[in-house]
Amino acid sequence: MTFLKCAAALIALIFGATSGHAADSVNGRWAADPAACWGGGSTPAQSAFVVSSYAVRWLGDTCRVGRMYKTGETIHLQAFCWSAEGERTIPVSMTPHADRLAVVWDRGSRGVLQRCP
């Protein structure tokens, strides 16, 4: 199996339904308020948090997933990000529970988000 296939399998395992429930997957669009689900605001309350198996987007940053690991139900990422302010590495932690997602972005807690419809 090639490195890329191994990496893709690992990403699918971590971002997929790890506890056997599809609702626990972190892939998708999340927001503090349903009105912010499709917005691109500059604060956590106004901006949607978007997660895919290879990227995260939030608060004007678009990030490629680098390293990742899991402790319990929490997924930790090293995200390689770029925005209008330049490039940087951001640590991201996500803890799913039902249709909620607790997010720590760049070492600052951003609260609990809900899955967008």
Biopython code that builds the backbone (N, CA, C, O; Angstrom):
import numpy as np
from Bio.PDB.StructureBuilder import StructureBuilder

atoms = [
    (1, "MET", "N", (0.853, -1.165, 0.000)),
    (1, "MET", "CA", (0.000, 0.000, 0.000)),
    (1, "MET", "C", (0.906, 1.237, 0.000)),
    (1, "MET", "O", (1.871, 1.296, 0.762)),
    (2, "THR", "N", (0.611, 2.193, -0.823)),
    (2, "THR", "CA", (1.437, 3.387, -0.910)),
    (2, "THR", "C", (1.194, 4.291, 0.290)),
    (2, "THR", "O", (0.213, 4.142, 1.019)),
    (3, "PHE", "N", (2.110, 5.229, 0.475)),
    (3, "PHE", "CA", (1.986, 6.179, 1.577)),
    (3, "PHE", "C", (0.682, 6.951, 1.500)),
    (3, "PHE", "O", (0.011, 7.138, 2.514)),
    (4, "LEU", "N", (0.314, 7.405, 0.300)),
    (4, "LEU", "CA", (-0.921, 8.190, 0.156)),
    (4, "LEU", "C", (-2.153, 7.370, 0.509)),
    (4, "LEU", "O", (-3.083, 7.887, 1.129)),
    (5, "LYS", "N", (-2.173, 6.104, 0.126)),
    (5, "LYS", "CA", (-3.319, 5.261, 0.470)),
    (5, "LYS", "C", (-3.388, 5.040, 1.974)),
    (5, "LYS", "O", (-4.475, 5.036, 2.552)),
    (6, "CYS", "N", (-2.226, 4.855, 2.615)),
    (6, "CYS", "CA", (-2.197, 4.691, 4.074)),
    (6, "CYS", "C", (-2.679, 5.956, 4.767)),
    (6, "CYS", "O", (-3.460, 5.892, 5.716)),
    (7, "ALA", "N", (-2.205, 7.118, 4.286)),
    (7, "ALA", "CA", (-2.620, 8.392, 4.873)),
    (7, "ALA", "C", (-4.116, 8.601, 4.700)),
    (7, "ALA", "O", (-4.790, 9.034, 5.634)),
    (8, "ALA", "N", (-4.646, 8.301, 3.520)),
    (8, "ALA", "CA", (-6.080, 8.461, 3.266)),
    (8, "ALA", "C", (-6.895, 7.542, 4.174)),
    (8, "ALA", "O", (-7.937, 7.947, 4.688)),
    (9, "ALA", "N", (-6.427, 6.309, 4.375)),
    (9, "ALA", "CA", (-7.134, 5.381, 5.251)),
    (9, "ALA", "C", (-7.127, 5.876, 6.690)),
    (9, "ALA", "O", (-8.138, 5.762, 7.385)),
    (10, "LEU", "N", (-6.005, 6.425, 7.150)),
    (10, "LEU", "CA", (-5.913, 6.959, 8.496)),
    (10, "LEU", "C", (-6.836, 8.162, 8.672)),
    (10, "LEU", "O", (-7.534, 8.266, 9.681)),
    (11, "ILE", "N", (-6.842, 9.052, 7.714)),
    (11, "ILE", "CA", (-7.715, 10.227, 7.783)),
    (11, "ILE", "C", (-9.175, 9.797, 7.818)),
    (11, "ILE", "O", (-9.960, 10.330, 8.603)),
    (12, "ALA", "N", (-9.544, 8.842, 6.979)),
    (12, "ALA", "CA", (-10.926, 8.363, 6.958)),
    (12, "ALA", "C", (-11.304, 7.734, 8.298)),
    (12, "ALA", "O", (-12.428, 7.901, 8.771)),
    (13, "LEU", "N", (-10.369, 7.014, 8.903)),
    (13, "LEU", "CA", (-10.637, 6.390, 10.194)),
    (13, "LEU", "C", (-10.838, 7.434, 11.282)),
    (13, "LEU", "O", (-11.768, 7.330, 12.082)),
    (14, "ILE", "N", (-9.962, 8.447, 11.313)),
    (14, "ILE", "CA", (-10.057, 9.457, 12.355)),
    (14, "ILE", "C", (-11.267, 10.359, 12.157)),
    (14, "ILE", "O", (-11.979, 10.644, 13.120)),
    (15, "PHE", "N", (-11.519, 10.815, 10.927)),
    (15, "PHE", "CA", (-12.612, 11.749, 10.685)),
    (15, "PHE", "C", (-13.947, 11.056, 10.490)),
    (15, "PHE", "O", (-14.988, 11.713, 10.521)),
    (16, "GLY", "N", (-13.943, 9.755, 10.290)),
    (16, "GLY", "CA", (-15.180, 9.016, 10.105)),
    (16, "GLY", "C", (-15.861, 8.772, 11.427)),
    (16, "GLY", "O", (-15.459, 9.313, 12.457)),
    (17, "ALA", "N", (-16.869, 7.975, 11.397)),
    (17, "ALA", "CA", (-17.622, 7.664, 12.610)),
    (17, "ALA", "C", (-16.803, 6.707, 13.458)),
    (17, "ALA", "O", (-16.789, 5.503, 13.199)),
    (18, "THR", "N", (-16.129, 7.225, 14.458)),
    (18, "THR", "CA", (-15.215, 6.422, 15.247)),
    (18, "THR", "C", (-15.918, 5.576, 16.291)),
    (18, "THR", "O", (-15.369, 4.561, 16.721)),
    (19, "SER", "N", (-17.098, 5.955, 16.707)),
    (19, "SER", "CA", (-17.782, 5.183, 17.730)),
    (19, "SER", "C", (-18.932, 4.363, 17.142)),
    (19, "SER", "O", (-19.754, 3.819, 17.879)),
    (20, "GLY", "N", (-18.983, 4.281, 15.830)),
    (20, "GLY", "CA", (-20.044, 3.506, 15.218)),
    (20, "GLY", "C", (-21.296, 4.311, 14.928)),
    (20, "GLY", "O", (-22.263, 3.762, 14.400)),
    (21, "HIS", "N", (-21.310, 5.580, 15.254)),
    (21, "HIS", "CA", (-22.465, 6.441, 15.011)),
    (21, "HIS", "C", (-22.072, 7.517, 14.017)),
    (21, "HIS", "O", (-21.112, 8.253, 14.248)),
    (22, "ALA", "N", (-22.797, 7.618, 12.921)),
    (22, "ALA", "CA", (-22.482, 8.614, 11.899)),
    (22, "ALA", "C", (-22.582, 10.033, 12.444)),
    (22, "ALA", "O", (-21.893, 10.930, 11.957)),
    (23, "ALA", "N", (-23.429, 10.248, 13.446)),
    (23, "ALA", "CA", (-23.595, 11.593, 14.004)),
    (23, "ALA", "C", (-22.327, 12.087, 14.695)),
    (23, "ALA", "O", (-22.160, 13.293, 14.879)),
    (24, "ASP", "N", (-21.434, 11.180, 15.078)),
    (24, "ASP", "CA", (-20.215, 11.582, 15.769)),
    (24, "ASP", "C", (-19.101, 11.984, 14.812)),
    (24, "ASP", "O", (-18.030, 12.385, 15.268)),
    (25, "SER", "N", (-19.311, 11.893, 13.513)),
    (25, "SER", "CA", (-18.308, 12.316, 12.550)),
    (25, "SER", "C", (-18.146, 13.827, 12.625)),
    (25, "SER", "O", (-19.131, 14.548, 12.785)),
    (26, "VAL", "N", (-16.908, 14.315, 12.509)),
    (26, "VAL", "CA", (-16.681, 15.758, 12.568)),
    (26, "VAL", "C", (-16.733, 16.409, 11.199)),
    (26, "VAL", "O", (-16.752, 17.637, 11.111)),
    (27, "ASN", "N", (-16.756, 15.626, 10.126)),
    (27, "ASN", "CA", (-16.841, 16.216, 8.789)),
    (27, "ASN", "C", (-18.144, 16.981, 8.640)),
    (27, "ASN", "O", (-19.199, 16.518, 9.074)),
    (28, "GLY", "N", (-18.067, 18.154, 8.024)),
    (28, "GLY", "CA", (-19.269, 18.937, 7.780)),
    (28, "GLY", "C", (-19.087, 20.387, 8.144)),
    (28, "GLY", "O", (-17.972, 20.874, 8.334)),
    (29, "ARG", "N", (-20.211, 21.063, 8.237)),
    (29, "ARG", "CA", (-20.245, 22.503, 8.518)),
    (29, "ARG", "C", (-20.841, 22.685, 9.906)),
    (29, "ARG", "O", (-21.862, 22.080, 10.233)),
    (30, "TRP", "N", (-20.199, 23.521, 10.724)),
    (30, "TRP", "CA", (-20.590, 23.750, 12.107)),
    (30, "TRP", "C", (-20.674, 25.252, 12.363)),
    (30, "TRP", "O", (-19.976, 26.028, 11.711)),
    (31, "ALA", "N", (-21.517, 25.671, 13.302)),
    (31, "ALA", "CA", (-21.609, 27.087, 13.651)),
    (31, "ALA", "C", (-22.178, 27.236, 15.066)),
    (31, "ALA", "O", (-22.856, 26.343, 15.575)),
    (32, "ALA", "N", (-21.892, 28.369, 15.678)),
    (32, "ALA", "CA", (-22.412, 28.655, 17.013)),
    (32, "ALA", "C", (-23.915, 28.889, 16.963)),
    (32, "ALA", "O", (-24.636, 28.585, 17.914)),
    (33, "ASP", "N", (-24.379, 29.432, 15.839)),
    (33, "ASP", "CA", (-25.783, 29.763, 15.647)),
    (33, "ASP", "C", (-26.161, 29.340, 14.223)),
    (33, "ASP", "O", (-25.380, 29.576, 13.301)),
    (34, "PRO", "N", (-27.321, 28.728, 14.014)),
    (34, "PRO", "CA", (-27.701, 28.316, 12.661)),
    (34, "PRO", "C", (-27.667, 29.446, 11.638)),
    (34, "PRO", "O", (-27.457, 29.193, 10.451)),
    (35, "ALA", "N", (-27.870, 30.682, 12.074)),
    (35, "ALA", "CA", (-27.827, 31.822, 11.156)),
    (35, "ALA", "C", (-26.419, 32.042, 10.589)),
    (35, "ALA", "O", (-26.263, 32.675, 9.546)),
    (36, "ALA", "N", (-25.403, 31.523, 11.271)),
    (36, "ALA", "CA", (-24.015, 31.686, 10.820)),
    (36, "ALA", "C", (-23.527, 30.515, 9.965)),
    (36, "ALA", "O", (-22.372, 30.504, 9.540)),
    (37, "CYS", "N", (-24.381, 29.543, 9.712)),
    (37, "CYS", "CA", (-23.956, 28.337, 8.985)),
    (37, "CYS", "C", (-23.378, 28.625, 7.606)),
    (37, "CYS", "O", (-22.497, 27.893, 7.155)),
    (38, "TRP", "N", (-23.830, 29.632, 6.944)),
    (38, "TRP", "CA", (-23.349, 29.902, 5.593)),
    (38, "TRP", "C", (-22.586, 31.217, 5.533)),
    (38, "TRP", "O", (-22.253, 31.706, 4.454)),
    (39, "GLY", "N", (-22.310, 31.790, 6.713)),
    (39, "GLY", "CA", (-21.595, 33.058, 6.763)),
    (39, "GLY", "C", (-20.094, 32.879, 6.864)),
    (39, "GLY", "O", (-19.599, 31.812, 7.229)),
    (40, "GLY", "N", (-19.394, 33.920, 6.542)),
    (40, "GLY", "CA", (-17.944, 33.937, 6.625)),
    (40, "GLY", "C", (-17.487, 35.096, 7.483)),
    (40, "GLY", "O", (-16.548, 35.805, 7.121)),
    (41, "GLY", "N", (-18.139, 35.297, 8.614)),
    (41, "GLY", "CA", (-17.836, 36.428, 9.470)),
    (41, "GLY", "C", (-16.449, 36.362, 10.088)),
    (41, "GLY", "O", (-15.705, 35.400, 9.894)),
    (42, "SER", "N", (-16.123, 37.400, 10.830)),
    (42, "SER", "CA", (-14.786, 37.507, 11.405)),
    (42, "SER", "C", (-14.718, 37.096, 12.870)),
    (42, "SER", "O", (-13.644, 37.150, 13.470)),
    (43, "THR", "N", (-15.837, 36.689, 13.458)),
    (43, "THR", "CA", (-15.829, 36.208, 14.837)),
    (43, "THR", "C", (-16.351, 34.773, 14.856)),
    (43, "THR", "O", (-17.050, 34.362, 13.930)),
    (44, "PRO", "N", (-16.020, 34.003, 15.901)),
    (44, "PRO", "CA", (-16.533, 32.629, 15.975)),
    (44, "PRO", "C", (-18.050, 32.546, 15.929)),
    (44, "PRO", "O", (-18.593, 31.575, 15.403)),
    (45, "ALA", "N", (-18.746, 33.539, 16.468)),
    (45, "ALA", "CA", (-20.211, 33.518, 16.466)),
    (45, "ALA", "C", (-20.801, 33.774, 15.090)),
    (45, "ALA", "O", (-21.944, 33.396, 14.834)),
    (46, "GLN", "N", (-20.045, 34.411, 14.194)),
    (46, "GLN", "CA", (-20.557, 34.774, 12.873)),
    (46, "GLN", "C", (-20.023, 33.896, 11.752)),
    (46, "GLN", "O", (-20.447, 34.044, 10.606)),
    (47, "SER", "N", (-19.116, 32.998, 12.048)),
    (47, "SER", "CA", (-18.428, 32.250, 11.008)),
    (47, "SER", "C", (-18.702, 30.752, 11.104)),
    (47, "SER", "O", (-18.774, 30.192, 12.197)),
    (48, "ALA", "N", (-18.853, 30.123, 9.965)),
    (48, "ALA", "CA", (-19.014, 28.666, 9.925)),
    (48, "ALA", "C", (-17.641, 28.002, 10.017)),
    (48, "ALA", "O", (-16.666, 28.497, 9.451)),
    (49, "PHE", "N", (-17.573, 26.896, 10.723)),
    (49, "PHE", "CA", (-16.371, 26.070, 10.852)),
    (49, "PHE", "C", (-16.579, 24.883, 9.925)),
    (49, "PHE", "O", (-17.511, 24.106, 10.129)),
    (50, "VAL", "N", (-15.737, 24.725, 8.915)),
    (50, "VAL", "CA", (-15.920, 23.690, 7.897)),
    (50, "VAL", "C", (-14.798, 22.666, 8.015)),
    (50, "VAL", "O", (-13.620, 23.022, 8.022)),
    (51, "VAL", "N", (-15.174, 21.385, 8.108)),
    (51, "VAL", "CA", (-14.213, 20.304, 8.282)),
    (51, "VAL", "C", (-14.393, 19.281, 7.171)),
    (51, "VAL", "O", (-15.509, 18.829, 6.912)),
    (52, "SER", "N", (-13.301, 18.916, 6.516)),
    (52, "SER", "CA", (-13.302, 17.790, 5.584)),
    (52, "SER", "C", (-12.167, 16.860, 6.002)),
    (52, "SER", "O", (-11.466, 17.138, 6.975)),
    (53, "SER", "N", (-11.984, 15.784, 5.292)),
    (53, "SER", "CA", (-10.955, 14.823, 5.675)),
    (53, "SER", "C", (-9.548, 15.334, 5.427)),
    (53, "SER", "O", (-8.588, 14.724, 5.898)),
    (54, "TYR", "N", (-9.395, 16.428, 4.705)),
    (54, "TYR", "CA", (-8.056, 16.943, 4.401)),
    (54, "TYR", "C", (-7.885, 18.425, 4.706)),
    (54, "TYR", "O", (-6.789, 18.957, 4.527)),
    (55, "ALA", "N", (-8.948, 19.119, 5.168)),
    (55, "ALA", "CA", (-8.844, 20.561, 5.393)),
    (55, "ALA", "C", (-9.832, 21.030, 6.456)),
    (55, "ALA", "O", (-10.835, 20.372, 6.731)),
    (56, "VAL", "N", (-9.521, 22.198, 7.051)),
    (56, "VAL", "CA", (-10.443, 22.914, 7.929)),
    (56, "VAL", "C", (-10.425, 24.379, 7.513)),
    (56, "VAL", "O", (-9.403, 24.895, 7.061)),
    (57, "ARG", "N", (-11.571, 25.044, 7.671)),
    (57, "ARG", "CA", (-11.680, 26.476, 7.369)),
    (57, "ARG", "C", (-12.449, 27.151, 8.487)),
    (57, "ARG", "O", (-13.489, 26.674, 8.940)),
    (58, "TRP", "N", (-11.895, 28.293, 8.921)),
    (58, "TRP", "CA", (-12.590, 29.069, 9.945)),
    (58, "TRP", "C", (-11.930, 30.420, 10.099)),
    (58, "TRP", "O", (-10.712, 30.537, 9.961)),
    (59, "LEU", "N", (-12.703, 31.424, 10.378)),
    (59, "LEU", "CA", (-12.225, 32.757, 10.731)),
    (59, "LEU", "C", (-11.243, 33.326, 9.715)),
    (59, "LEU", "O", (-10.260, 33.963, 10.093)),
    (60, "GLY", "N", (-11.499, 33.104, 8.437)),
    (60, "GLY", "CA", (-10.643, 33.638, 7.391)),
    (60, "GLY", "C", (-9.424, 32.795, 7.080)),
    (60, "GLY", "O", (-8.667, 33.124, 6.167)),
    (61, "ASP", "N", (-9.215, 31.708, 7.820)),
    (61, "ASP", "CA", (-8.092, 30.801, 7.566)),
    (61, "ASP", "C", (-8.570, 29.585, 6.785)),
    (61, "ASP", "O", (-9.614, 29.007, 7.086)),
    (62, "THR", "N", (-7.798, 29.211, 5.788)),
    (62, "THR", "CA", (-7.998, 27.958, 5.068)),
    (62, "THR", "C", (-6.790, 27.095, 5.382)),
    (62, "THR", "O", (-5.652, 27.530, 5.205)),
    (63, "CYS", "N", (-7.029, 25.868, 5.849)),
    (63, "CYS", "CA", (-5.941, 25.061, 6.382)),
    (63, "CYS", "C", (-5.925, 23.649, 5.806)),
    (63, "CYS", "O", (-6.964, 23.014, 5.628)),
    (64, "ARG", "N", (-4.739, 23.192, 5.528)),
    (64, "ARG", "CA", (-4.512, 21.807, 5.135)),
    (64, "ARG", "C", (-4.172, 21.034, 6.399)),
    (64, "ARG", "O", (-3.375, 21.496, 7.215)),
    (65, "VAL", "N", (-4.768, 19.867, 6.564)),
    (65, "VAL", "CA", (-4.498, 19.042, 7.735)),
    (65, "VAL", "C", (-3.107, 18.444, 7.601)),
    (65, "VAL", "O", (-2.788, 17.789, 6.609)),
    (66, "GLY", "N", (-2.287, 18.679, 8.614)),
    (66, "GLY", "CA", (-0.949, 18.086, 8.672)),
    (66, "GLY", "C", (-0.999, 16.874, 9.578)),
    (66, "GLY", "O", (-1.662, 15.882, 9.273)),
    (67, "ARG", "N", (-0.311, 16.960, 10.668)),
    (67, "ARG", "CA", (-0.320, 15.858, 11.641)),
    (67, "ARG", "C", (-1.647, 15.817, 12.372)),
    (67, "ARG", "O", (-2.305, 16.840, 12.566)),
    (68, "MET", "N", (-2.028, 14.606, 12.776)),
    (68, "MET", "CA", (-3.235, 14.463, 13.578)),
    (68, "MET", "C", (-3.110, 13.238, 14.460)),
    (68, "MET", "O", (-2.443, 12.261, 14.119)),
    (69, "TYR", "N", (-3.775, 13.320, 15.610)),
    (69, "TYR", "CA", (-3.853, 12.181, 16.509)),
    (69, "TYR", "C", (-5.115, 12.326, 17.337)),
    (69, "TYR", "O", (-5.764, 13.373, 17.330)),
    (70, "LYS", "N", (-5.450, 11.276, 18.041)),
    (70, "LYS", "CA", (-6.696, 11.251, 18.788)),
    (70, "LYS", "C", (-6.411, 10.823, 20.224)),
    (70, "LYS", "O", (-5.668, 9.870, 20.456)),
    (71, "THR", "N", (-7.003, 11.527, 21.185)),
    (71, "THR", "CA", (-6.955, 11.120, 22.584)),
    (71, "THR", "C", (-8.401, 11.009, 23.054)),
    (71, "THR", "O", (-9.111, 12.010, 23.138)),
    (72, "GLY", "N", (-8.822, 9.814, 23.353)),
    (72, "GLY", "CA", (-10.232, 9.597, 23.692)),
    (72, "GLY", "C", (-11.079, 9.940, 22.485)),
    (72, "GLY", "O", (-10.868, 9.396, 21.402)),
    (73, "GLU", "N", (-12.030, 10.833, 22.660)),
    (73, "GLU", "CA", (-12.891, 11.269, 21.555)),
    (73, "GLU", "C", (-12.383, 12.556, 20.895)),
    (73, "GLU", "O", (-12.947, 13.001, 19.895)),
    (74, "THR", "N", (-11.328, 13.151, 21.444)),
    (74, "THR", "CA", (-10.820, 14.427, 20.927)),
    (74, "THR", "C", (-9.818, 14.196, 19.800)),
    (74, "THR", "O", (-8.891, 13.396, 19.925)),
    (75, "ILE", "N", (-10.026, 14.913, 18.699)),
    (75, "ILE", "CA", (-9.134, 14.861, 17.546)),
    (75, "ILE", "C", (-8.261, 16.107, 17.580)),
    (75, "ILE", "O", (-8.767, 17.226, 17.666)),
    (76, "HIS", "N", (-6.958, 15.911, 17.513)),
    (76, "HIS", "CA", (-6.002, 17.014, 17.535)),
    (76, "HIS", "C", (-5.337, 17.116, 16.170)),
    (76, "HIS", "O", (-4.923, 16.104, 15.604)),
    (77, "LEU", "N", (-5.232, 18.333, 15.639)),
    (77, "LEU", "CA", (-4.626, 18.560, 14.333)),
    (77, "LEU", "C", (-3.515, 19.591, 14.422)),
    (77, "LEU", "O", (-3.550, 20.497, 15.255)),
    (78, "GLN", "N", (-2.539, 19.439, 13.554)),
    (78, "GLN", "CA", (-1.617, 20.512, 13.246)),
    (78, "GLN", "C", (-2.058, 20.968, 11.863)),
    (78, "GLN", "O", (-1.890, 20.247, 10.879)),
    (79, "ALA", "N", (-2.621, 22.166, 11.793)),
    (79, "ALA", "CA", (-3.175, 22.676, 10.540)),
    (79, "ALA", "C", (-2.224, 23.708, 9.935)),
    (79, "ALA", "O", (-1.784, 24.635, 10.615)),
    (80, "PHE", "N", (-1.917, 23.536, 8.663)),
    (80, "PHE", "CA", (-1.067, 24.475, 7.924)),
    (80, "PHE", "C", (-2.000, 25.433, 7.203)),
    (80, "PHE", "O", (-2.675, 25.054, 6.245)),
    (81, "CYS", "N", (-2.035, 26.683, 7.670)),
    (81, "CYS", "CA", (-3.064, 27.635, 7.254)),
    (81, "CYS", "C", (-2.497, 28.825, 6.493)),
    (81, "CYS", "O", (-1.333, 29.199, 6.640)),
    (82, "TRP", "N", (-3.368, 29.401, 5.676)),
    (82, "TRP", "CA", (-3.039, 30.652, 5.001)),
    (82, "TRP", "C", (-4.281, 31.527, 4.995)),
    (82, "TRP", "O", (-5.412, 31.049, 4.916)),
    (83, "SER", "N", (-4.025, 32.836, 5.083)),
    (83, "SER", "CA", (-5.092, 33.831, 5.081)),
    (83, "SER", "C", (-4.508, 35.128, 4.548)),
    (83, "SER", "O", (-3.380, 35.151, 4.057)),
    (84, "ALA", "N", (-5.267, 36.196, 4.641)),
    (84, "ALA", "CA", (-4.796, 37.507, 4.189)),
    (84, "ALA", "C", (-3.567, 37.956, 4.985)),
    (84, "ALA", "O", (-2.776, 38.765, 4.499)),
    (85, "GLU", "N", (-3.404, 37.441, 6.193)),
    (85, "GLU", "CA", (-2.272, 37.805, 7.038)),
    (85, "GLU", "C", (-1.031, 36.954, 6.785)),
    (85, "GLU", "O", (0.005, 37.191, 7.407)),
    (86, "GLY", "N", (-1.105, 35.978, 5.895)),
    (86, "GLY", "CA", (0.048, 35.132, 5.596)),
    (86, "GLY", "C", (-0.174, 33.691, 6.011)),
    (86, "GLY", "O", (-1.300, 33.265, 6.271)),
    (87, "GLU", "N", (0.930, 32.943, 6.068)),
    (87, "GLU", "CA", (0.880, 31.525, 6.405)),
    (87, "GLU", "C", (1.292, 31.316, 7.853)),
    (87, "GLU", "O", (2.131, 32.037, 8.391)),
    (88, "ARG", "N", (0.672, 30.297, 8.477)),
    (88, "ARG", "CA", (1.029, 29.935, 9.847)),
    (88, "ARG", "C", (0.512, 28.547, 10.163)),
    (88, "ARG", "O", (-0.333, 28.005, 9.452)),
    (89, "THR", "N", (1.027, 27.984, 11.233)),
    (89, "THR", "CA", (0.574, 26.685, 11.714)),
    (89, "THR", "C", (-0.335, 26.922, 12.912)),
    (89, "THR", "O", (0.001, 27.677, 13.825)),
    (90, "ILE", "N", (-1.500, 26.261, 12.893)),
    (90, "ILE", "CA", (-2.478, 26.440, 13.963)),
    (90, "ILE", "C", (-2.808, 25.075, 14.564)),
    (90, "ILE", "O", (-3.147, 24.144, 13.834)),
    (91, "PRO", "N", (-2.712, 24.948, 15.904)),
    (91, "PRO", "CA", (-3.195, 23.722, 16.545)),
    (91, "PRO", "C", (-4.727, 23.791, 16.673)),
    (91, "PRO", "O", (-5.284, 24.818, 17.060)),
    (92, "VAL", "N", (-5.378, 22.697, 16.346)),
    (92, "VAL", "CA", (-6.844, 22.621, 16.404)),
    (92, "VAL", "C", (-7.221, 21.342, 17.144)),
    (92, "VAL", "O", (-6.665, 20.278, 16.875)),
    (93, "SER", "N", (-8.160, 21.448, 18.071)),
    (93, "SER", "CA", (-8.706, 20.275, 18.759)),
    (93, "SER", "C", (-10.216, 20.295, 18.616)),
    (93, "SER", "O", (-10.852, 21.341, 18.745)),
    (94, "MET", "N", (-10.781, 19.130, 18.350)),
    (94, "MET", "CA", (-12.227, 18.999, 18.165)),
    (94, "MET", "C", (-12.733, 17.801, 18.958)),
    (94, "MET", "O", (-12.182, 16.704, 18.867)),
    (95, "THR", "N", (-13.786, 18.025, 19.735)),
    (95, "THR", "CA", (-14.395, 16.940, 20.496)),
    (95, "THR", "C", (-15.868, 16.856, 20.120)),
    (95, "THR", "O", (-16.659, 17.713, 20.514)),
    (96, "PRO", "N", (-16.249, 15.814, 19.349)),
    (96, "PRO", "CA", (-17.652, 15.676, 18.942)),
    (96, "PRO", "C", (-18.495, 15.012, 20.024)),
    (96, "PRO", "O", (-18.016, 14.176, 20.789)),
    (97, "HIS", "N", (-19.749, 15.405, 20.064)),
    (97, "HIS", "CA", (-20.731, 14.749, 20.921)),
    (97, "HIS", "C", (-22.095, 15.000, 20.308)),
    (97, "HIS", "O", (-22.595, 16.125, 20.316)),
    (98, "ALA", "N", (-22.694, 13.940, 19.774)),
    (98, "ALA", "CA", (-23.975, 14.024, 19.068)),
    (98, "ALA", "C", (-23.837, 15.034, 17.933)),
    (98, "ALA", "O", (-22.953, 14.882, 17.090)),
    (99, "ASP", "N", (-24.680, 16.054, 17.889)),
    (99, "ASP", "CA", (-24.588, 17.063, 16.833)),
    (99, "ASP", "C", (-23.930, 18.338, 17.342)),
    (99, "ASP", "O", (-24.258, 19.433, 16.884)),
    (100, "ARG", "N", (-23.018, 18.204, 18.271)),
    (100, "ARG", "CA", (-22.260, 19.336, 18.819)),
    (100, "ARG", "C", (-20.768, 19.049, 18.662)),
    (100, "ARG", "O", (-20.340, 17.896, 18.609)),
    (101, "LEU", "N", (-19.993, 20.129, 18.590)),
    (101, "LEU", "CA", (-18.549, 20.001, 18.417)),
    (101, "LEU", "C", (-17.863, 21.081, 19.241)),
    (101, "LEU", "O", (-18.027, 22.272, 18.976)),
    (102, "ALA", "N", (-17.094, 20.661, 20.242)),
    (102, "ALA", "CA", (-16.292, 21.605, 21.025)),
    (102, "ALA", "C", (-14.991, 21.831, 20.261)),
    (102, "ALA", "O", (-14.312, 20.875, 19.886)),
    (103, "VAL", "N", (-14.646, 23.097, 20.031)),
    (103, "VAL", "CA", (-13.478, 23.430, 19.224)),
    (103, "VAL", "C", (-12.512, 24.300, 20.019)),
    (103, "VAL", "O", (-12.908, 25.273, 20.661)),
    (104, "VAL", "N", (-11.236, 23.926, 19.961)),
    (104, "VAL", "CA", (-10.156, 24.764, 20.462)),
    (104, "VAL", "C", (-9.323, 25.113, 19.240)),
    (104, "VAL", "O", (-8.733, 24.235, 18.609)),
    (105, "TRP", "N", (-9.277, 26.402, 18.907)),
    (105, "TRP", "CA", (-8.612, 26.898, 17.699)),
    (105, "TRP", "C", (-7.446, 27.772, 18.118)),
    (105, "TRP", "O", (-7.646, 28.784, 18.790)),
    (106, "ASP", "N", (-6.257, 27.409, 17.742)),
    (106, "ASP", "CA", (-5.054, 28.197, 18.044)),
    (106, "ASP", "C", (-4.920, 28.426, 19.551)),
    (106, "ASP", "O", (-4.623, 29.531, 20.006)),
    (107, "ARG", "N", (-5.147, 27.350, 20.311)),
    (107, "ARG", "CA", (-5.012, 27.306, 21.771)),
    (107, "ARG", "C", (-6.044, 28.155, 22.531)),
    (107, "ARG", "O", (-5.914, 28.349, 23.740)),
    (108, "GLY", "N", (-7.057, 28.655, 21.833)),
    (108, "GLY", "CA", (-8.104, 29.436, 22.490)),
    (108, "GLY", "C", (-9.439, 28.738, 22.331)),
    (108, "GLY", "O", (-9.862, 28.470, 21.206)),
    (109, "SER", "N", (-10.111, 28.438, 23.426)),
    (109, "SER", "CA", (-11.397, 27.769, 23.332)),
    (109, "SER", "C", (-12.390, 28.648, 22.591)),
    (109, "SER", "O", (-12.509, 29.838, 22.883)),
    (110, "ARG", "N", (-13.092, 28.079, 21.648)),
    (110, "ARG", "CA", (-14.063, 28.831, 20.858)),
    (110, "ARG", "C", (-15.482, 28.395, 21.160)),
    (110, "ARG", "O", (-16.419, 28.838, 20.496)),
    (111, "GLY", "N", (-15.655, 27.540, 22.144)),
    (111, "GLY", "CA", (-16.987, 27.146, 22.540)),
    (111, "GLY", "C", (-17.483, 25.894, 21.826)),
    (111, "GLY", "O", (-16.725, 25.169, 21.181)),
    (112, "VAL", "N", (-18.761, 25.676, 21.965)),
    (112, "VAL", "CA", (-19.411, 24.495, 21.405)),
    (112, "VAL", "C", (-20.246, 24.917, 20.198)),
    (112, "VAL", "O", (-21.086, 25.812, 20.285)),
    (113, "LEU", "N", (-19.996, 24.255, 19.080)),
    (113, "LEU", "CA", (-20.712, 24.554, 17.834)),
    (113, "LEU", "C", (-21.747, 23.466, 17.598)),
    (113, "LEU", "O", (-21.644, 22.372, 18.153)),
    (114, "GLN", "N", (-22.735, 23.765, 16.780)),
    (114, "GLN", "CA", (-23.734, 22.777, 16.414)),
    (114, "GLN", "C", (-23.661, 22.491, 14.904)),
    (114, "GLN", "O", (-23.275, 23.349, 14.109)),
    (115, "ARG", "N", (-24.036, 21.284, 14.545)),
    (115, "ARG", "CA", (-23.995, 20.894, 13.139)),
    (115, "ARG", "C", (-25.008, 21.713, 12.356)),
    (115, "ARG", "O", (-26.144, 21.899, 12.792)),
    (116, "CYS", "N", (-24.588, 22.198, 11.204)),
    (116, "CYS", "CA", (-25.487, 22.976, 10.348)),
    (116, "CYS", "C", (-26.447, 22.041, 9.611)),
    (116, "CYS", "O", (-26.103, 20.902, 9.296)),
    (117, "PRO", "N", (-27.649, 22.540, 9.343)),
    (117, "PRO", "CA", (-28.626, 21.702, 8.619)),
    (117, "PRO", "C", (-28.205, 21.503, 7.171)),
    (117, "PRO", "O", (-28.902, 20.828, 6.413)),
]
sb = StructureBuilder()
sb.init_structure("model")
sb.init_model(0)
sb.init_chain("A")
sb.init_seg("    ")
for serial, (resi, resn, name, xyz) in enumerate(atoms, 1):
    if name == "N":
        sb.init_residue(resn, " ", resi, " ")
    sb.init_atom(name, np.array(xyz, "f"), 0.0, 1.0, " ", f" {name:<3s}", serial, name[0])
structure = sb.get_structure()
